[in-house]
Amino acid sequence: MQYFINILEDTNQDFSKEIYLLGEQSFKVFWAGTAFTKLEKMVVQHPEFLEGVSILDDKGTTYSVEEFLDKIKKLQIRTQ
């Protein structure tokens, strides 16, 4: 399953672009994408911006940042 970052509920975002890809879950591994590093920095350096951020999966389900992080916390996170 793939996950994408959605900032300020932007309905015009083109989620096929790599910059929105948080990563992909496969078996017990989360393969981090380009946007995952940006989300990590936001969590640490600018948590006040997280209110305007949501996470979408490739099936159209929406998660809060906290729900997403809870969902992947038991997975091995790998960067390329």
PDB file of N, CA, C and O in Angstrom:
ATOM      1  N   MET A   1       0.832  -1.164   0.000  1.00  0.00           N
ATOM      2  CA  MET A   1       0.000   0.000   0.000  1.00  0.00           C
ATOM      3  C   MET A   1       0.885   1.238   0.000  1.00  0.00           C
ATOM      4  O   MET A   1       1.880   1.295   0.723  1.00  0.00           O
ATOM      5  N   GLN A   2       0.529   2.217  -0.800  1.00  0.00           N
ATOM      6  CA  GLN A   2       1.277   3.465  -0.864  1.00  0.00           C
ATOM      7  C   GLN A   2       0.573   4.541  -0.045  1.00  0.00           C
ATOM      8  O   GLN A   2      -0.651   4.546   0.087  1.00  0.00           O
ATOM      9  N   TYR A   3       1.381   5.456   0.503  1.00  0.00           N
ATOM     10  CA  TYR A   3       0.872   6.572   1.308  1.00  0.00           C
ATOM     11  C   TYR A   3       1.411   7.884   0.751  1.00  0.00           C
ATOM     12  O   TYR A   3       2.563   7.977   0.327  1.00  0.00           O
ATOM     13  N   PHE A   4       0.547   8.894   0.765  1.00  0.00           N
ATOM     14  CA  PHE A   4       0.877  10.203   0.202  1.00  0.00           C
ATOM     15  C   PHE A   4       0.562  11.296   1.211  1.00  0.00           C
ATOM     16  O   PHE A   4      -0.370  11.173   2.006  1.00  0.00           O
ATOM     17  N   ILE A   5       1.342  12.358   1.171  1.00  0.00           N
ATOM     18  CA  ILE A   5       1.106  13.495   2.052  1.00  0.00           C
ATOM     19  C   ILE A   5       0.184  14.484   1.335  1.00  0.00           C
ATOM     20  O   ILE A   5       0.344  14.756   0.145  1.00  0.00           O
ATOM     21  N   ASN A   6      -0.775  15.008   2.084  1.00  0.00           N
ATOM     22  CA  ASN A   6      -1.708  15.997   1.554  1.00  0.00           C
ATOM     23  C   ASN A   6      -1.634  17.212   2.471  1.00  0.00           C
ATOM     24  O   ASN A   6      -1.973  17.129   3.651  1.00  0.00           O
ATOM     25  N   ILE A   7      -1.193  18.327   1.928  1.00  0.00           N
ATOM     26  CA  ILE A   7      -1.007  19.532   2.721  1.00  0.00           C
ATOM     27  C   ILE A   7      -2.165  20.488   2.492  1.00  0.00           C
ATOM     28  O   ILE A   7      -2.487  20.843   1.358  1.00  0.00           O
ATOM     29  N   LEU A   8      -2.791  20.900   3.604  1.00  0.00           N
ATOM     30  CA  LEU A   8      -3.922  21.825   3.580  1.00  0.00           C
ATOM     31  C   LEU A   8      -5.066  21.331   2.704  1.00  0.00           C
ATOM     32  O   LEU A   8      -5.756  22.124   2.064  1.00  0.00           O
ATOM     33  N   GLU A   9      -5.260  20.024   2.681  1.00  0.00           N
ATOM     34  CA  GLU A   9      -6.338  19.391   1.919  1.00  0.00           C
ATOM     35  C   GLU A   9      -6.418  19.932   0.496  1.00  0.00           C
ATOM     36  O   GLU A   9      -7.491  20.281   0.003  1.00  0.00           O
ATOM     37  N   ASP A  10      -5.283  19.991  -0.135  1.00  0.00           N
ATOM     38  CA  ASP A  10      -5.171  20.494  -1.501  1.00  0.00           C
ATOM     39  C   ASP A  10      -5.823  19.505  -2.457  1.00  0.00           C
ATOM     40  O   ASP A  10      -5.327  18.392  -2.631  1.00  0.00           O
ATOM     41  N   THR A  11      -6.915  19.895  -3.068  1.00  0.00           N
ATOM     42  CA  THR A  11      -7.626  19.003  -3.990  1.00  0.00           C
ATOM     43  C   THR A  11      -6.987  18.990  -5.376  1.00  0.00           C
ATOM     44  O   THR A  11      -7.369  18.182  -6.223  1.00  0.00           O
ATOM     45  N   ASN A  12      -6.025  19.872  -5.618  1.00  0.00           N
ATOM     46  CA  ASN A  12      -5.374  19.936  -6.920  1.00  0.00           C
ATOM     47  C   ASN A  12      -4.049  19.191  -6.962  1.00  0.00           C
ATOM     48  O   ASN A  12      -3.377  19.183  -7.993  1.00  0.00           O
ATOM     49  N   GLN A  13      -3.662  18.557  -5.843  1.00  0.00           N
ATOM     50  CA  GLN A  13      -2.385  17.846  -5.822  1.00  0.00           C
ATOM     51  C   GLN A  13      -2.407  16.676  -6.790  1.00  0.00           C
ATOM     52  O   GLN A  13      -3.411  15.975  -6.912  1.00  0.00           O
ATOM     53  N   ASP A  14      -1.305  16.475  -7.469  1.00  0.00           N
ATOM     54  CA  ASP A  14      -1.130  15.341  -8.364  1.00  0.00           C
ATOM     55  C   ASP A  14      -0.320  14.298  -7.611  1.00  0.00           C
ATOM     56  O   ASP A  14       0.909  14.360  -7.576  1.00  0.00           O
ATOM     57  N   PHE A  15      -1.013  13.342  -7.010  1.00  0.00           N
ATOM     58  CA  PHE A  15      -0.344  12.369  -6.155  1.00  0.00           C
ATOM     59  C   PHE A  15       0.539  11.388  -6.919  1.00  0.00           C
ATOM     60  O   PHE A  15       1.232  10.578  -6.302  1.00  0.00           O
ATOM     61  N   SER A  16       0.527  11.444  -8.237  1.00  0.00           N
ATOM     62  CA  SER A  16       1.433  10.587  -8.994  1.00  0.00           C
ATOM     63  C   SER A  16       2.865  11.127  -8.958  1.00  0.00           C
ATOM     64  O   SER A  16       3.800  10.427  -9.348  1.00  0.00           O
ATOM     65  N   LYS A  17       3.043  12.368  -8.492  1.00  0.00           N
ATOM     66  CA  LYS A  17       4.376  12.960  -8.409  1.00  0.00           C
ATOM     67  C   LYS A  17       5.115  12.414  -7.194  1.00  0.00           C
ATOM     68  O   LYS A  17       4.527  12.236  -6.128  1.00  0.00           O
ATOM     69  N   GLU A  18       6.380  12.155  -7.358  1.00  0.00           N
ATOM     70  CA  GLU A  18       7.239  11.578  -6.322  1.00  0.00           C
ATOM     71  C   GLU A  18       7.303  12.437  -5.057  1.00  0.00           C
ATOM     72  O   GLU A  18       7.475  11.904  -3.961  1.00  0.00           O
ATOM     73  N   ILE A  19       7.169  13.737  -5.194  1.00  0.00           N
ATOM     74  CA  ILE A  19       7.313  14.621  -4.034  1.00  0.00           C
ATOM     75  C   ILE A  19       6.220  14.406  -2.992  1.00  0.00           C
ATOM     76  O   ILE A  19       6.397  14.816  -1.845  1.00  0.00           O
ATOM     77  N   TYR A  20       5.108  13.785  -3.342  1.00  0.00           N
ATOM     78  CA  TYR A  20       4.021  13.536  -2.397  1.00  0.00           C
ATOM     79  C   TYR A  20       4.050  12.125  -1.812  1.00  0.00           C
ATOM     80  O   TYR A  20       3.281  11.821  -0.900  1.00  0.00           O
ATOM     81  N   LEU A  21       4.918  11.268  -2.322  1.00  0.00           N
ATOM     82  CA  LEU A  21       4.962   9.876  -1.873  1.00  0.00           C
ATOM     83  C   LEU A  21       5.700   9.749  -0.542  1.00  0.00           C
ATOM     84  O   LEU A  21       6.904   9.990  -0.456  1.00  0.00           O
ATOM     85  N   LEU A  22       4.951   9.366   0.493  1.00  0.00           N
ATOM     86  CA  LEU A  22       5.568   9.104   1.795  1.00  0.00           C
ATOM     87  C   LEU A  22       6.285   7.771   1.781  1.00  0.00           C
ATOM     88  O   LEU A  22       7.340   7.622   2.396  1.00  0.00           O
ATOM     89  N   GLY A  23       5.724   6.811   1.091  1.00  0.00           N
ATOM     90  CA  GLY A  23       6.358   5.513   1.006  1.00  0.00           C
ATOM     91  C   GLY A  23       5.357   4.421   0.713  1.00  0.00           C
ATOM     92  O   GLY A  23       4.177   4.666   0.460  1.00  0.00           O
ATOM     93  N   GLU A  24       5.871   3.205   0.757  1.00  0.00           N
ATOM     94  CA  GLU A  24       5.058   2.047   0.427  1.00  0.00           C
ATOM     95  C   GLU A  24       5.273   0.957   1.464  1.00  0.00           C
ATOM     96  O   GLU A  24       6.402   0.651   1.848  1.00  0.00           O
ATOM     97  N   GLN A  25       4.170   0.384   1.905  1.00  0.00           N
ATOM     98  CA  GLN A  25       4.223  -0.720   2.860  1.00  0.00           C
ATOM     99  C   GLN A  25       4.178  -2.024   2.082  1.00  0.00           C
ATOM    100  O   GLN A  25       3.286  -2.245   1.263  1.00  0.00           O
ATOM    101  N   SER A  26       5.141  -2.872   2.348  1.00  0.00           N
ATOM    102  CA  SER A  26       5.215  -4.166   1.701  1.00  0.00           C
ATOM    103  C   SER A  26       5.701  -5.175   2.725  1.00  0.00           C
ATOM    104  O   SER A  26       6.795  -5.038   3.272  1.00  0.00           O
ATOM    105  N   PHE A  27       4.889  -6.188   2.984  1.00  0.00           N
ATOM    106  CA  PHE A  27       5.150  -7.167   4.021  1.00  0.00           C
ATOM    107  C   PHE A  27       5.310  -6.428   5.345  1.00  0.00           C
ATOM    108  O   PHE A  27       4.368  -5.744   5.747  1.00  0.00           O
ATOM    109  N   LYS A  28       6.408  -6.514   6.033  1.00  0.00           N
ATOM    110  CA  LYS A  28       6.590  -5.826   7.313  1.00  0.00           C
ATOM    111  C   LYS A  28       7.618  -4.699   7.214  1.00  0.00           C
ATOM    112  O   LYS A  28       8.294  -4.359   8.185  1.00  0.00           O
ATOM    113  N   VAL A  29       7.713  -4.130   6.006  1.00  0.00           N
ATOM    114  CA  VAL A  29       8.686  -3.071   5.747  1.00  0.00           C
ATOM    115  C   VAL A  29       7.963  -1.855   5.181  1.00  0.00           C
ATOM    116  O   VAL A  29       7.060  -1.984   4.354  1.00  0.00           O
ATOM    117  N   PHE A  30       8.369  -0.679   5.633  1.00  0.00           N
ATOM    118  CA  PHE A  30       7.898   0.571   5.057  1.00  0.00           C
ATOM    119  C   PHE A  30       9.062   1.178   4.297  1.00  0.00           C
ATOM    120  O   PHE A  30      10.057   1.589   4.893  1.00  0.00           O
ATOM    121  N   TRP A  31       8.935   1.232   2.982  1.00  0.00           N
ATOM    122  CA  TRP A  31       9.968   1.797   2.124  1.00  0.00           C
ATOM    123  C   TRP A  31       9.687   3.284   1.980  1.00  0.00           C
ATOM    124  O   TRP A  31       8.759   3.669   1.269  1.00  0.00           O
ATOM    125  N   ALA A  32      10.466   4.118   2.637  1.00  0.00           N
ATOM    126  CA  ALA A  32      10.232   5.558   2.687  1.00  0.00           C
ATOM    127  C   ALA A  32      10.473   6.220   1.341  1.00  0.00           C
ATOM    128  O   ALA A  32      11.423   5.893   0.629  1.00  0.00           O
ATOM    129  N   GLY A  33       9.600   7.152   1.009  1.00  0.00           N
ATOM    130  CA  GLY A  33       9.719   7.931  -0.213  1.00  0.00           C
ATOM    131  C   GLY A  33      10.226   9.334   0.076  1.00  0.00           C
ATOM    132  O   GLY A  33      10.625   9.645   1.198  1.00  0.00           O
ATOM    133  N   THR A  34      10.205  10.158  -0.929  1.00  0.00           N
ATOM    134  CA  THR A  34      10.717  11.521  -0.847  1.00  0.00           C
ATOM    135  C   THR A  34      10.039  12.343   0.245  1.00  0.00           C
ATOM    136  O   THR A  34      10.716  13.050   0.991  1.00  0.00           O
ATOM    137  N   ALA A  35       8.740  12.263   0.348  1.00  0.00           N
ATOM    138  CA  ALA A  35       7.995  13.104   1.301  1.00  0.00           C
ATOM    139  C   ALA A  35       8.174  12.660   2.751  1.00  0.00           C
ATOM    140  O   ALA A  35       7.895  13.439   3.663  1.00  0.00           O
ATOM    141  N   PHE A  36       8.628  11.436   2.988  1.00  0.00           N
ATOM    142  CA  PHE A  36       8.784  10.960   4.357  1.00  0.00           C
ATOM    143  C   PHE A  36       9.840  11.772   5.108  1.00  0.00           C
ATOM    144  O   PHE A  36       9.648  12.103   6.278  1.00  0.00           O
ATOM    145  N   THR A  37      10.932  12.088   4.457  1.00  0.00           N
ATOM    146  CA  THR A  37      11.985  12.905   5.073  1.00  0.00           C
ATOM    147  C   THR A  37      11.445  14.281   5.426  1.00  0.00           C
ATOM    148  O   THR A  37      11.751  14.821   6.489  1.00  0.00           O
ATOM    149  N   LYS A  38      10.645  14.843   4.538  1.00  0.00           N
ATOM    150  CA  LYS A  38      10.039  16.150   4.797  1.00  0.00           C
ATOM    151  C   LYS A  38       9.070  16.080   5.977  1.00  0.00           C
ATOM    152  O   LYS A  38       9.029  16.993   6.801  1.00  0.00           O
ATOM    153  N   LEU A  39       8.298  15.007   6.060  1.00  0.00           N
ATOM    154  CA  LEU A  39       7.369  14.840   7.179  1.00  0.00           C
ATOM    155  C   LEU A  39       8.134  14.699   8.489  1.00  0.00           C
ATOM    156  O   LEU A  39       7.736  15.279   9.499  1.00  0.00           O
ATOM    157  N   GLU A  40       9.226  13.938   8.489  1.00  0.00           N
ATOM    158  CA  GLU A  40      10.047  13.801   9.698  1.00  0.00           C
ATOM    159  C   GLU A  40      10.553  15.155  10.186  1.00  0.00           C
ATOM    160  O   GLU A  40      10.490  15.459  11.377  1.00  0.00           O
ATOM    161  N   LYS A  41      11.051  15.955   9.263  1.00  0.00           N
ATOM    162  CA  LYS A  41      11.556  17.285   9.624  1.00  0.00           C
ATOM    163  C   LYS A  41      10.427  18.157  10.176  1.00  0.00           C
ATOM    164  O   LYS A  41      10.624  18.905  11.134  1.00  0.00           O
ATOM    165  N   MET A  42       9.261  18.057   9.575  1.00  0.00           N
ATOM    166  CA  MET A  42       8.128  18.844  10.031  1.00  0.00           C
ATOM    167  C   MET A  42       7.726  18.449  11.450  1.00  0.00           C
ATOM    168  O   MET A  42       7.429  19.313  12.275  1.00  0.00           O
ATOM    169  N   VAL A  43       7.717  17.160  11.732  1.00  0.00           N
ATOM    170  CA  VAL A  43       7.350  16.671  13.062  1.00  0.00           C
ATOM    171  C   VAL A  43       8.321  17.211  14.111  1.00  0.00           C
ATOM    172  O   VAL A  43       7.901  17.622  15.193  1.00  0.00           O
ATOM    173  N   VAL A  44       9.604  17.212  13.797  1.00  0.00           N
ATOM    174  CA  VAL A  44      10.627  17.631  14.753  1.00  0.00           C
ATOM    175  C   VAL A  44      10.765  19.152  14.829  1.00  0.00           C
ATOM    176  O   VAL A  44      10.807  19.722  15.919  1.00  0.00           O
ATOM    177  N   GLN A  45      10.834  19.800  13.672  1.00  0.00           N
ATOM    178  CA  GLN A  45      11.166  21.217  13.653  1.00  0.00           C
ATOM    179  C   GLN A  45       9.962  22.156  13.645  1.00  0.00           C
ATOM    180  O   GLN A  45      10.047  23.264  14.175  1.00  0.00           O
ATOM    181  N   HIS A  46       8.848  21.735  13.058  1.00  0.00           N
ATOM    182  CA  HIS A  46       7.687  22.622  12.912  1.00  0.00           C
ATOM    183  C   HIS A  46       6.375  21.878  13.170  1.00  0.00           C
ATOM    184  O   HIS A  46       5.534  21.793  12.275  1.00  0.00           O
ATOM    185  N   PRO A  47       6.189  21.345  14.361  1.00  0.00           N
ATOM    186  CA  PRO A  47       4.961  20.596  14.638  1.00  0.00           C
ATOM    187  C   PRO A  47       3.693  21.430  14.503  1.00  0.00           C
ATOM    188  O   PRO A  47       2.605  20.875  14.357  1.00  0.00           O
ATOM    189  N   GLU A  48       3.814  22.739  14.550  1.00  0.00           N
ATOM    190  CA  GLU A  48       2.635  23.587  14.402  1.00  0.00           C
ATOM    191  C   GLU A  48       2.028  23.495  13.001  1.00  0.00           C
ATOM    192  O   GLU A  48       0.859  23.834  12.817  1.00  0.00           O
ATOM    193  N   PHE A  49       2.798  23.044  12.017  1.00  0.00           N
ATOM    194  CA  PHE A  49       2.298  22.899  10.655  1.00  0.00           C
ATOM    195  C   PHE A  49       1.500  21.612  10.445  1.00  0.00           C
ATOM    196  O   PHE A  49       0.825  21.465   9.426  1.00  0.00           O
ATOM    197  N   LEU A  50       1.570  20.692  11.384  1.00  0.00           N
ATOM    198  CA  LEU A  50       0.947  19.376  11.204  1.00  0.00           C
ATOM    199  C   LEU A  50      -0.573  19.421  11.171  1.00  0.00           C
ATOM    200  O   LEU A  50      -1.203  18.499  10.653  1.00  0.00           O
ATOM    201  N   GLU A  51      -1.175  20.477  11.714  1.00  0.00           N
ATOM    202  CA  GLU A  51      -2.635  20.590  11.684  1.00  0.00           C
ATOM    203  C   GLU A  51      -3.178  20.593  10.269  1.00  0.00           C
ATOM    204  O   GLU A  51      -4.276  20.092  10.027  1.00  0.00           O
ATOM    205  N   GLY A  52      -2.434  21.146   9.340  1.00  0.00           N
ATOM    206  CA  GLY A  52      -2.883  21.232   7.959  1.00  0.00           C
ATOM    207  C   GLY A  52      -2.459  20.065   7.095  1.00  0.00           C
ATOM    208  O   GLY A  52      -2.580  20.123   5.872  1.00  0.00           O
ATOM    209  N   VAL A  53      -1.959  18.997   7.719  1.00  0.00           N
ATOM    210  CA  VAL A  53      -1.447  17.851   6.959  1.00  0.00           C
ATOM    211  C   VAL A  53      -2.306  16.626   7.211  1.00  0.00           C
ATOM    212  O   VAL A  53      -2.671  16.330   8.348  1.00  0.00           O
ATOM    213  N   SER A  54      -2.623  15.919   6.138  1.00  0.00           N
ATOM    214  CA  SER A  54      -3.275  14.622   6.266  1.00  0.00           C
ATOM    215  C   SER A  54      -2.531  13.635   5.372  1.00  0.00           C
ATOM    216  O   SER A  54      -1.741  14.026   4.512  1.00  0.00           O
ATOM    217  N   ILE A  55      -2.795  12.372   5.587  1.00  0.00           N
ATOM    218  CA  ILE A  55      -2.132  11.304   4.834  1.00  0.00           C
ATOM    219  C   ILE A  55      -3.217  10.518   4.101  1.00  0.00           C
ATOM    220  O   ILE A  55      -4.256  10.188   4.674  1.00  0.00           O
ATOM    221  N   LEU A  56      -2.963  10.228   2.844  1.00  0.00           N
ATOM    222  CA  LEU A  56      -3.883   9.425   2.044  1.00  0.00           C
ATOM    223  C   LEU A  56      -3.194   8.140   1.629  1.00  0.00           C
ATOM    224  O   LEU A  56      -1.994   8.134   1.357  1.00  0.00           O
ATOM    225  N   ASP A  57      -3.952   7.049   1.580  1.00  0.00           N
ATOM    226  CA  ASP A  57      -3.372   5.830   1.011  1.00  0.00           C
ATOM    227  C   ASP A  57      -3.912   5.651  -0.406  1.00  0.00           C
ATOM    228  O   ASP A  57      -4.773   6.407  -0.856  1.00  0.00           O
ATOM    229  N   ASP A  58      -3.398   4.646  -1.094  1.00  0.00           N
ATOM    230  CA  ASP A  58      -3.777   4.446  -2.495  1.00  0.00           C
ATOM    231  C   ASP A  58      -5.211   3.945  -2.669  1.00  0.00           C
ATOM    232  O   ASP A  58      -5.684   3.813  -3.798  1.00  0.00           O
ATOM    233  N   LYS A  59      -5.901   3.668  -1.572  1.00  0.00           N
ATOM    234  CA  LYS A  59      -7.313   3.272  -1.639  1.00  0.00           C
ATOM    235  C   LYS A  59      -8.232   4.451  -1.321  1.00  0.00           C
ATOM    236  O   LYS A  59      -9.454   4.314  -1.362  1.00  0.00           O
ATOM    237  N   GLY A  60      -7.639   5.624  -1.001  1.00  0.00           N
ATOM    238  CA  GLY A  60      -8.413   6.820  -0.732  1.00  0.00           C
ATOM    239  C   GLY A  60      -8.746   7.055   0.730  1.00  0.00           C
ATOM    240  O   GLY A  60      -9.473   7.996   1.049  1.00  0.00           O
ATOM    241  N   THR A  61      -8.229   6.217   1.631  1.00  0.00           N
ATOM    242  CA  THR A  61      -8.456   6.399   3.060  1.00  0.00           C
ATOM    243  C   THR A  61      -7.569   7.532   3.569  1.00  0.00           C
ATOM    244  O   THR A  61      -6.398   7.629   3.203  1.00  0.00           O
ATOM    245  N   THR A  62      -8.140   8.382   4.413  1.00  0.00           N
ATOM    246  CA  THR A  62      -7.413   9.517   4.980  1.00  0.00           C
ATOM    247  C   THR A  62      -7.042   9.228   6.422  1.00  0.00           C
ATOM    248  O   THR A  62      -7.843   8.683   7.181  1.00  0.00           O
ATOM    249  N   TYR A  63      -5.816   9.596   6.800  1.00  0.00           N
ATOM    250  CA  TYR A  63      -5.302   9.418   8.158  1.00  0.00           C
ATOM    251  C   TYR A  63      -4.755  10.747   8.652  1.00  0.00           C
ATOM    252  O   TYR A  63      -4.310  11.576   7.859  1.00  0.00           O
ATOM    253  N   SER A  64      -4.790  10.946   9.953  1.00  0.00           N
ATOM    254  CA  SER A  64      -4.048  12.065  10.537  1.00  0.00           C
ATOM    255  C   SER A  64      -2.578  11.643  10.566  1.00  0.00           C
ATOM    256  O   SER A  64      -2.262  10.469  10.369  1.00  0.00           O
ATOM    257  N   VAL A  65      -1.694  12.589  10.809  1.00  0.00           N
ATOM    258  CA  VAL A  65      -0.266  12.266  10.891  1.00  0.00           C
ATOM    259  C   VAL A  65      -0.048  11.267  12.024  1.00  0.00           C
ATOM    260  O   VAL A  65       0.704  10.305  11.864  1.00  0.00           O
ATOM    261  N   GLU A  66      -0.696  11.485  13.162  1.00  0.00           N
ATOM    262  CA  GLU A  66      -0.550  10.578  14.306  1.00  0.00           C
ATOM    263  C   GLU A  66      -1.033   9.169  13.968  1.00  0.00           C
ATOM    264  O   GLU A  66      -0.374   8.192  14.321  1.00  0.00           O
ATOM    265  N   GLU A  67      -2.167   9.055  13.294  1.00  0.00           N
ATOM    266  CA  GLU A  67      -2.677   7.730  12.908  1.00  0.00           C
ATOM    267  C   GLU A  67      -1.716   7.029  11.961  1.00  0.00           C
ATOM    268  O   GLU A  67      -1.482   5.827  12.080  1.00  0.00           O
ATOM    269  N   PHE A  68      -1.158   7.790  11.016  1.00  0.00           N
ATOM    270  CA  PHE A  68      -0.203   7.225  10.067  1.00  0.00           C
ATOM    271  C   PHE A  68       1.047   6.720  10.781  1.00  0.00           C
ATOM    272  O   PHE A  68       1.505   5.606  10.526  1.00  0.00           O
ATOM    273  N   LEU A  69       1.598   7.544  11.677  1.00  0.00           N
ATOM    274  CA  LEU A  69       2.813   7.140  12.397  1.00  0.00           C
ATOM    275  C   LEU A  69       2.548   5.927  13.282  1.00  0.00           C
ATOM    276  O   LEU A  69       3.412   5.059  13.409  1.00  0.00           O
ATOM    277  N   ASP A  70       1.368   5.854  13.897  1.00  0.00           N
ATOM    278  CA  ASP A  70       0.996   4.675  14.679  1.00  0.00           C
ATOM    279  C   ASP A  70       0.910   3.441  13.786  1.00  0.00           C
ATOM    280  O   ASP A  70       1.287   2.343  14.194  1.00  0.00           O
ATOM    281  N   LYS A  71       0.414   3.627  12.573  1.00  0.00           N
ATOM    282  CA  LYS A  71       0.240   2.519  11.626  1.00  0.00           C
ATOM    283  C   LYS A  71       1.586   1.934  11.192  1.00  0.00           C
ATOM    284  O   LYS A  71       1.702   0.724  11.000  1.00  0.00           O
ATOM    285  N   ILE A  72       2.598   2.785  11.037  1.00  0.00           N
ATOM    286  CA  ILE A  72       3.882   2.277  10.530  1.00  0.00           C
ATOM    287  C   ILE A  72       4.910   2.011  11.622  1.00  0.00           C
ATOM    288  O   ILE A  72       6.000   1.522  11.325  1.00  0.00           O
ATOM    289  N   LYS A  73       4.593   2.320  12.875  1.00  0.00           N
ATOM    290  CA  LYS A  73       5.614   2.208  13.929  1.00  0.00           C
ATOM    291  C   LYS A  73       6.097   0.785  14.173  1.00  0.00           C
ATOM    292  O   LYS A  73       7.200   0.600  14.688  1.00  0.00           O
ATOM    293  N   LYS A  74       5.317  -0.215  13.824  1.00  0.00           N
ATOM    294  CA  LYS A  74       5.738  -1.607  14.019  1.00  0.00           C
ATOM    295  C   LYS A  74       6.473  -2.173  12.810  1.00  0.00           C
ATOM    296  O   LYS A  74       6.933  -3.315  12.829  1.00  0.00           O
ATOM    297  N   LEU A  75       6.580  -1.368  11.766  1.00  0.00           N
ATOM    298  CA  LEU A  75       7.260  -1.811  10.541  1.00  0.00           C
ATOM    299  C   LEU A  75       8.718  -1.400  10.574  1.00  0.00           C
ATOM    300  O   LEU A  75       9.091  -0.441  11.250  1.00  0.00           O
ATOM    301  N   GLN A  76       9.535  -2.131   9.843  1.00  0.00           N
ATOM    302  CA  GLN A  76      10.917  -1.694   9.628  1.00  0.00           C
ATOM    303  C   GLN A  76      10.859  -0.559   8.617  1.00  0.00           C
ATOM    304  O   GLN A  76      10.260  -0.705   7.552  1.00  0.00           O
ATOM    305  N   ILE A  77      11.472   0.559   8.942  1.00  0.00           N
ATOM    306  CA  ILE A  77      11.472   1.686   8.011  1.00  0.00           C
ATOM    307  C   ILE A  77      12.808   1.728   7.301  1.00  0.00           C
ATOM    308  O   ILE A  77      13.869   1.811   7.918  1.00  0.00           O
ATOM    309  N   ARG A  78      12.721   1.670   5.995  1.00  0.00           N
ATOM    310  CA  ARG A  78      13.940   1.664   5.166  1.00  0.00           C
ATOM    311  C   ARG A  78      13.914   2.822   4.203  1.00  0.00           C
ATOM    312  O   ARG A  78      12.891   3.118   3.585  1.00  0.00           O
ATOM    313  N   THR A  79      15.039   3.465   4.086  1.00  0.00           N
ATOM    314  CA  THR A  79      15.206   4.527   3.104  1.00  0.00           C
ATOM    315  C   THR A  79      16.091   3.996   1.998  1.00  0.00           C
ATOM    316  O   THR A  79      16.867   3.060   2.195  1.00  0.00           O
ATOM    317  N   GLN A  80      15.962   4.605   0.831  1.00  0.00           N
ATOM    318  CA  GLN A  80      16.737   4.121  -0.318  1.00  0.00           C
ATOM    319  C   GLN A  80      18.093   4.727  -0.376  1.00  0.00           C
ATOM    320  O   GLN A  80      18.866   4.422  -1.284  1.00  0.00           O
TER     321      GLN A  80
END
